[in-house]
Amino acid sequence: MSVQLALSAALSGLRTTQQQAALLSHNIANATTPGYVRRDLALSASVTGGQGAGVKVDAIARKVDELLIRDARYETSRYTGQEARASALADYALVLGQPQDERSVSTLLSKLQQSFARLHDMPNDDAAQNAVVAQAVALTQGLNNAAEAARTVETDARNRLQNSVDTVNASLQRIGELNGAIASLDAKGGDTGDLRDERDRLLDTVSEEIGIRTYSRDDGQVVVMTRNGQTLLDGQLDPGEKPLTIVGNDLMANGSRLVWLGSGTPPTGTNPSPDTEIQTGRIMGYVQTVKQDMPRALAQLDELAAGIVQRFRSAETDPDMTKPGLFTDNGAAYTTTAGLASRIAVNNLVRTESWRVQSGVLALAALPAGDQTQIERFSAAFTATTGAFAPGLDLPTAATTLGDYATAMVSVQQGYRTTAESEMNSRKISADTLQSARLNRDGVNIDDEMQKLLLIEQSYGASAQVVQVAGRMIDILLQIKG
């Protein structure tokens, strides 16, 4: 090898180690930057005229494990979806309480039964009569509050759903912009690492909100789809364009319905199942809250309220069912179950004349002192098993007392909550494990980078030594020629 080639090789080594040192410094500086992927220089031998001429830099390599990223996003998306649902169920269960809690509907119903038992022993005692009225009012307020809580949770889920949709749209808009920038820079041979990092962070954000699949085109642009294949982004978006929208009760993806958010069957077409159309992400959790969890909770409350109204009305001796009994539908007689838990109230006749809990709400006059007939009829309403409850609510449907139904309702709601929280915790473990694996694989390990920096320092010193030796050799040659 000639002195010139030796000098050229050494100089290429100096330039390469300078670039490596700069890149390692960039890695170390971004070690704690979320979503940053470690960079390496892709090197190859430089050959001139068939002879080795040092080293050259081919590219700045940003190597990621796409399969690991896909799995990590999927598990994180499953976790965020379950987290959103578990949070909503917990909010409702907090108001509903445990079966043994003072505020729970089952406890309030049991206390009303106890107050009638005390009244049976003291049928003409004003305090005992007023206690029955007070407990009846507390029971209706408990049902009202539980129904209000369910509707509040549902409304909150709808609002959060809209926020998630806005987050997805904003992220996709920026991802589209990055697609264009990456494709342009790639064509010029520039470094797109930082742009790809930002795009991956945004894709992580989108996947937390809604389950997605992605694939990259040859020009570096990424295509984003829902997990069932509905395209959300292909290339770039026009300014203000929104791939996800909520129109009325329709959650739409580029004009196609993903989920019908209303009750019953959508006006046209087939109602897609959230389990197949939106499989993961917070949006799935909010959709399940809006479509399944809170409507079911309200239906359970309405069934219990209807059972209370009807069974206590049947306990009256007056056969005219068009007249309201002890419990009313907002002051009127029972007509429909839907929404009844919000409207159930104690008959104003009883609230102003407490003697009616001893003689009958519809009685024309008080029964003789000590007459327990009507009290016994009211007490029998608690133990009656006639009148089936509606099916499909995960609760008993027939041969069930009001107390058993109320206890089962509270217990099953707490069961929904604990199951959701257990699944959420399980999915969090999976998500954290894969995110840690992703960070270890693609992130920056400062100890490794520092070790590489020491090697670069040695390489730089060696190349500099070669330059010095080559320089002295050239000086000697010039002296000889002189």
Legacy VTK file of the C-alpha trace (Angstrom):
# vtk DataFile Version 3.0
C-alpha trace
ASCII
DATASET POLYDATA
POINTS 482 float
0.000 0.000 0.000
1.383 3.426 -0.937
1.849 6.200 1.578
-0.941 8.109 -0.194
-3.373 5.235 0.239
-2.376 4.863 3.887
-2.951 8.546 4.453
-6.300 8.410 2.628
-7.433 5.401 4.684
-6.396 7.071 7.929
-8.218 10.292 7.015
-11.377 8.317 6.167
-11.094 6.658 9.583
-10.852 10.060 11.247
-13.905 11.364 9.404
-15.870 8.199 10.233
-14.990 8.216 13.922
-15.943 11.894 14.095
-19.363 11.041 12.694
-19.669 8.090 15.051
-18.785 10.241 18.050
-21.351 12.842 17.019
-24.018 10.183 16.534
-23.264 8.513 19.880
-23.470 11.902 21.582
-26.877 12.390 19.939
-27.963 8.969 21.220
-26.813 9.708 24.763
-28.475 13.131 24.757
-31.802 11.514 23.761
-31.555 8.526 26.085
-34.610 9.694 28.021
-36.528 11.139 25.072
-39.808 9.211 24.697
-39.921 7.245 21.463
-36.313 7.901 20.474
-34.716 5.031 18.570
-30.964 4.484 18.812
-28.976 5.307 15.671
-25.927 3.501 14.233
-23.715 4.255 11.279
-23.835 1.708 8.474
-20.173 1.326 7.435
-18.448 -0.476 4.579
-14.928 -0.747 3.231
-13.869 1.893 0.708
-12.122 0.472 -2.364
-10.220 2.561 -4.903
-8.690 0.960 -7.973
-9.121 -2.469 -6.490
-7.252 -1.496 -3.336
-8.567 -0.774 0.119
-8.853 2.939 0.836
-10.259 2.990 4.327
-13.900 3.113 5.408
-16.993 4.935 4.232
-20.387 5.754 5.761
-23.277 4.306 3.778
-26.152 5.607 5.905
-27.400 6.392 9.368
-29.212 3.232 10.394
-32.371 3.369 12.492
-33.109 -0.292 13.069
-36.385 -1.212 14.716
-38.227 -4.477 15.231
-41.540 -3.871 13.467
-43.077 -7.077 14.824
-42.194 -6.093 18.380
-43.619 -2.606 17.834
-46.817 -4.104 16.428
-47.236 -6.432 19.392
-46.435 -3.687 21.906
-48.993 -1.350 20.351
-51.613 -4.072 20.286
-51.181 -4.983 23.951
-51.102 -1.321 24.990
-54.261 -0.749 22.977
-55.962 -3.671 24.690
-54.944 -2.250 28.056
-56.156 1.303 27.383
-59.488 -0.027 26.128
-60.036 -2.114 29.224
-58.821 0.726 31.436
-61.434 3.086 29.976
-64.206 0.533 30.529
-63.050 -0.416 34.040
-62.919 3.251 35.025
-66.503 3.814 33.867
-67.772 0.725 35.695
-65.932 1.807 38.847
-67.545 5.262 38.718
-71.002 3.715 38.545
-70.274 1.023 41.132
-69.034 3.688 43.545
-72.491 5.263 43.590
-74.344 1.947 43.570
-72.270 0.607 46.461
-71.752 -2.900 47.760
-74.788 -5.012 48.833
-73.992 -4.318 52.507
-73.369 -0.561 52.084
-75.825 1.871 53.647
-76.365 3.672 50.340
-76.918 0.583 48.190
-80.384 -0.057 46.795
-80.483 -3.520 48.340
-79.778 -2.097 51.811
-82.354 0.657 51.368
-84.955 -1.916 50.349
-84.074 -4.058 53.372
-84.422 -1.058 55.685
-87.868 -0.322 54.254
-88.859 -3.918 54.987
-87.563 -3.531 58.553
-89.507 -0.298 59.015
-92.724 -2.089 57.990
-91.909 -4.843 60.501
-91.623 -2.235 63.266
-94.852 -0.621 62.096
-96.564 -3.991 62.344
-95.776 -3.992 66.051
-96.941 -0.367 66.468
-99.482 0.225 63.668
-100.799 3.544 65.028
-97.480 4.992 66.167
-96.800 8.239 64.288
-93.042 7.819 64.539
-93.213 4.305 63.085
-95.444 5.515 60.248
-93.123 8.433 59.488
-90.146 6.052 59.546
-91.784 3.955 56.818
-92.379 7.049 54.699
-88.805 8.239 55.235
-87.381 4.856 54.218
-89.635 4.712 51.167
-88.390 8.161 50.129
-84.772 7.065 50.733
-85.327 4.018 48.510
-86.704 6.084 45.621
-83.877 8.583 45.978
-81.381 5.728 45.925
-82.851 4.476 42.656
-82.934 8.025 41.261
-79.296 8.604 42.208
-78.153 5.298 40.744
-79.950 6.015 37.476
-78.472 9.511 37.375
-75.010 8.081 37.992
-75.429 5.609 35.110
-76.514 8.383 32.764
-73.666 10.616 33.942
-71.153 7.852 33.275
-72.670 7.283 29.829
-72.548 11.002 29.017
-68.970 11.206 30.234
-68.056 8.228 28.048
-69.602 9.945 25.024
-67.610 13.107 25.758
-64.418 11.133 26.209
-65.182 9.281 22.994
-65.323 12.602 21.162
-62.011 13.626 22.761
-60.437 10.364 21.592
-61.747 10.934 18.076
-60.249 14.439 18.107
-56.916 13.056 19.328
-56.851 10.465 16.540
-57.686 13.047 13.876
-55.039 15.501 15.072
-52.421 12.742 15.211
-53.318 11.432 11.747
-53.113 14.949 10.337
-49.559 15.299 11.632
-48.633 11.750 10.547
-49.758 12.705 7.035
-47.480 15.740 7.110
-44.578 13.585 8.290
-45.327 11.089 5.506
-44.740 13.810 2.948
-41.589 15.093 4.641
-40.109 11.592 5.004
-40.824 10.667 1.382
-39.218 13.909 0.179
-36.138 13.570 2.386
-35.739 9.889 1.555
-35.666 10.720 -2.146
-32.791 13.142 -1.481
-30.876 10.612 0.611
-31.284 12.616 3.818
-31.578 11.364 7.395
-35.229 10.785 8.311
-34.598 9.264 11.735
-36.003 12.102 13.841
-39.063 12.395 11.605
-39.698 8.660 11.870
-39.343 8.850 15.657
-41.995 11.557 15.806
-44.259 9.567 13.499
-43.889 6.442 15.621
-44.761 8.402 18.753
-47.918 9.651 17.048
-48.777 6.136 15.880
-48.391 5.000 19.484
-50.856 7.734 20.487
-53.348 6.662 17.838
-53.078 2.994 18.838
-53.899 3.896 22.443
-57.170 5.414 21.247
-58.165 2.860 18.598
-56.699 -0.470 17.484
-54.719 -0.024 14.255
-52.631 -1.868 11.722
-49.870 -0.173 9.736
-47.599 -0.911 6.808
-44.963 1.154 5.029
-44.741 1.938 1.331
-41.479 1.907 -0.618
-41.204 5.701 -0.397
-41.272 5.595 3.407
-44.892 6.675 3.869
-47.030 4.713 6.295
-50.624 3.536 5.783
-52.851 3.417 8.884
-55.936 1.178 9.129
-58.284 -0.033 11.827
-57.654 -3.606 12.880
-60.473 -4.818 10.646
-58.928 -3.127 7.599
-60.809 0.199 7.392
-58.316 2.762 6.028
-57.756 5.804 8.224
-54.737 7.317 6.448
-53.030 6.610 3.159
-50.437 9.221 2.322
-51.465 12.674 3.508
-54.645 14.460 4.570
-56.103 17.683 3.315
-56.085 20.542 5.846
-59.012 20.076 8.221
-59.786 16.560 6.941
-61.019 14.217 9.673
-60.854 10.467 9.027
-62.883 9.708 12.190
-66.151 11.509 12.843
-69.239 11.158 15.006
-72.365 12.015 13.057
-75.448 11.705 15.219
-75.196 8.209 16.642
-72.789 6.996 13.970
-69.049 6.650 14.538
-67.699 6.929 11.004
-64.320 6.138 9.418
-63.929 8.044 6.146
-67.676 7.962 5.597
-68.219 4.311 6.540
-69.979 3.351 9.757
-67.810 1.706 12.358
-70.314 1.630 15.211
-73.905 2.684 15.794
-73.960 4.429 19.171
-77.720 4.691 19.505
-80.091 2.198 21.036
-81.554 -0.603 18.983
-80.859 -1.197 15.305
-79.336 1.569 13.161
-81.686 3.279 10.696
-80.084 1.572 7.702
-77.731 -1.329 7.249
-76.438 -3.835 9.736
-75.100 -2.754 13.083
-71.411 -3.761 13.193
-70.187 -5.413 16.364
-67.677 -3.346 18.379
-65.840 -6.587 19.110
-64.982 -6.995 15.437
-64.946 -3.412 14.135
-63.207 -1.678 17.039
-61.311 -4.345 18.876
-59.047 -2.333 21.148
-58.209 1.154 22.366
-59.984 3.692 24.546
-62.618 4.193 21.870
-63.608 0.542 22.253
-63.892 1.020 26.025
-66.078 4.103 25.620
-68.235 2.389 22.997
-68.829 -0.578 25.294
-69.754 1.789 28.116
-72.215 3.668 25.890
-73.631 0.681 24.043
-73.556 -2.087 26.627
-72.603 -1.361 30.222
-74.660 1.696 31.144
-77.788 0.766 29.124
-77.733 -2.606 30.892
-77.286 -0.916 34.277
-80.224 1.402 33.586
-82.369 -1.502 32.418
-81.616 -3.399 35.635
-82.548 -0.373 37.746
-85.739 0.151 35.729
-86.740 -3.488 36.211
-86.252 -3.230 39.950
-88.195 0.040 40.062
-91.032 -1.514 38.044
-91.125 -4.496 40.389
-91.335 -2.216 43.417
-94.083 -0.038 41.915
-96.185 -2.949 40.702
-95.867 -5.229 43.736
-96.733 -2.485 46.195
-99.609 -1.370 43.956
-100.919 -4.937 43.951
-100.794 -4.865 47.748
-103.548 -2.220 47.779
-107.133 -3.372 48.194
-108.321 -0.898 45.542
-108.573 -2.882 42.266
-108.354 0.214 40.003
-104.815 -0.120 38.624
-105.014 3.278 36.918
-104.513 4.855 40.335
-100.972 5.154 41.724
-100.057 3.234 44.860
-97.328 3.718 47.472
-94.722 4.151 44.727
-95.549 6.164 41.609
-94.229 6.922 38.168
-93.465 10.586 38.840
-96.776 10.940 40.646
-98.808 8.877 38.180
-99.684 5.211 37.888
-97.179 2.817 36.324
-97.273 2.726 32.527
-93.830 1.851 31.190
-90.585 0.428 32.554
-88.096 2.379 30.431
-86.575 5.163 32.511
-88.699 4.350 35.564
-85.744 4.323 37.971
-85.329 8.034 37.281
-89.022 8.785 37.807
-90.014 6.534 40.702
-91.294 8.523 43.666
-93.335 8.072 46.844
-97.011 8.970 46.515
-97.595 12.517 47.772
-100.677 11.279 49.660
-98.401 9.249 51.900
-95.875 12.025 52.323
-98.557 14.364 53.637
-100.658 11.755 55.481
-98.398 9.074 56.929
-101.377 7.114 58.370
-101.934 5.749 54.870
-98.991 3.320 55.234
-101.135 1.631 57.941
-104.514 1.899 56.235
-103.671 1.919 52.534
-102.537 4.677 50.219
-105.908 4.722 48.468
-107.996 4.258 51.624
-110.919 6.635 52.038
-110.441 6.608 55.814
-108.022 5.259 58.388
-108.426 1.675 59.541
-109.308 1.024 63.194
-106.461 1.406 65.659
-104.335 -1.718 65.791
-105.542 -3.033 62.398
-102.535 -4.666 60.747
-104.223 -5.958 57.612
-102.795 -3.448 55.161
-99.388 -3.483 56.800
-99.249 -7.243 56.304
-100.225 -6.812 52.647
-97.397 -4.294 52.189
-94.956 -6.583 54.012
-95.965 -9.462 51.731
-94.757 -7.433 48.751
-91.187 -8.005 49.953
-91.519 -11.775 49.958
-93.728 -12.159 46.888
-92.206 -13.950 43.904
-94.970 -13.270 41.424
-94.293 -11.091 38.398
-91.333 -12.056 36.235
-88.440 -9.693 35.580
-87.192 -9.049 32.058
-84.646 -11.549 30.698
-81.264 -10.741 29.197
-79.950 -8.622 32.074
-77.720 -11.216 33.809
-80.226 -11.282 36.683
-82.972 -13.645 37.933
-86.151 -13.437 35.868
-88.815 -15.362 37.797
-89.671 -16.585 41.312
-87.536 -13.820 42.789
-88.219 -11.466 45.658
-87.502 -7.754 45.400
-84.704 -8.090 47.942
-83.043 -10.959 46.097
-83.286 -9.097 42.805
-81.822 -5.909 44.313
-78.965 -7.798 45.951
-78.233 -9.703 42.748
-78.253 -6.448 40.773
-75.753 -4.738 43.084
-73.577 -7.860 43.244
-73.490 -8.379 39.498
-72.538 -4.746 38.892
-69.685 -5.075 41.372
-68.767 -8.281 39.572
-68.575 -6.427 36.252
-66.258 -3.909 37.890
-63.914 -6.426 39.511
-63.742 -8.536 36.350
-62.941 -5.479 34.247
-60.276 -4.320 36.701
-58.730 -7.786 36.864
-58.566 -7.976 33.073
-57.170 -4.447 32.949
-54.363 -5.354 35.364
-53.576 -8.494 33.403
-53.362 -6.575 30.160
-51.220 -3.892 31.784
-48.643 -6.510 32.695
-48.533 -7.719 29.085
-48.341 -4.160 27.756
-45.578 -3.133 30.163
-43.577 -6.270 29.370
-43.655 -5.629 25.641
-42.982 -1.913 26.049
-39.933 -2.751 28.153
-38.741 -5.218 25.523
-39.237 -2.563 22.862
-37.288 0.018 24.876
-34.458 -2.424 25.546
-34.297 -3.386 21.885
-34.682 0.020 20.220
-33.853 2.495 22.983
-30.530 3.878 24.202
-28.442 2.032 26.789
-26.037 4.668 28.123
-23.512 2.087 29.374
-23.315 0.497 25.912
-22.972 3.876 24.255
-20.159 4.916 26.600
-18.269 1.703 25.872
-18.618 2.376 22.156
-17.384 5.920 22.727
-14.196 4.553 24.321
-13.628 2.315 21.292
-14.191 5.262 18.985
-11.665 7.267 20.983
-9.095 4.501 20.532
-9.879 4.216 16.823
-9.600 7.963 16.385
-6.212 7.973 18.147
-4.974 5.107 15.994
-6.039 6.836 12.771
-4.398 10.050 13.930
-1.208 8.082 14.639
-1.265 6.691 11.087
-1.629 10.230 9.718
1.370 11.359 11.770
3.510 8.416 10.608
2.475 8.942 6.979
3.347 12.627 7.327
6.816 11.874 8.622
7.364 9.359 5.816
6.422 11.979 3.250
8.819 14.462 4.882
11.642 11.898 4.676
10.884 11.237 1.004
10.961 14.960 0.259
14.333 15.244 2.017
15.763 12.357 0.004
14.543 13.865 -3.236
15.961 17.223 -2.177
LINES 1 483
482 0 1 2 3 4 5 6 7 8 9 10 11 12 13 14 15 16 17 18 19 20 21 22 23 24 25 26 27 28 29 30 31 32 33 34 35 36 37 38 39 40 41 42 43 44 45 46 47 48 49 50 51 52 53 54 55 56 57 58 59 60 61 62 63 64 65 66 67 68 69 70 71 72 73 74 75 76 77 78 79 80 81 82 83 84 85 86 87 88 89 90 91 92 93 94 95 96 97 98 99 100 101 102 103 104 105 106 107 108 109 110 111 112 113 114 115 116 117 118 119 120 121 122 123 124 125 126 127 128 129 130 131 132 133 134 135 136 137 138 139 140 141 142 143 144 145 146 147 148 149 150 151 152 153 154 155 156 157 158 159 160 161 162 163 164 165 166 167 168 169 170 171 172 173 174 175 176 177 178 179 180 181 182 183 184 185 186 187 188 189 190 191 192 193 194 195 196 197 198 199 200 201 202 203 204 205 206 207 208 209 210 211 212 213 214 215 216 217 218 219 220 221 222 223 224 225 226 227 228 229 230 231 232 233 234 235 236 237 238 239 240 241 242 243 244 245 246 247 248 249 250 251 252 253 254 255 256 257 258 259 260 261 262 263 264 265 266 267 268 269 270 271 272 273 274 275 276 277 278 279 280 281 282 283 284 285 286 287 288 289 290 291 292 293 294 295 296 297 298 299 300 301 302 303 304 305 306 307 308 309 310 311 312 313 314 315 316 317 318 319 320 321 322 323 324 325 326 327 328 329 330 331 332 333 334 335 336 337 338 339 340 341 342 343 344 345 346 347 348 349 350 351 352 353 354 355 356 357 358 359 360 361 362 363 364 365 366 367 368 369 370 371 372 373 374 375 376 377 378 379 380 381 382 383 384 385 386 387 388 389 390 391 392 393 394 395 396 397 398 399 400 401 402 403 404 405 406 407 408 409 410 411 412 413 414 415 416 417 418 419 420 421 422 423 424 425 426 427 428 429 430 431 432 433 434 435 436 437 438 439 440 441 442 443 444 445 446 447 448 449 450 451 452 453 454 455 456 457 458 459 460 461 462 463 464 465 466 467 468 469 470 471 472 473 474 475 476 477 478 479 480 481
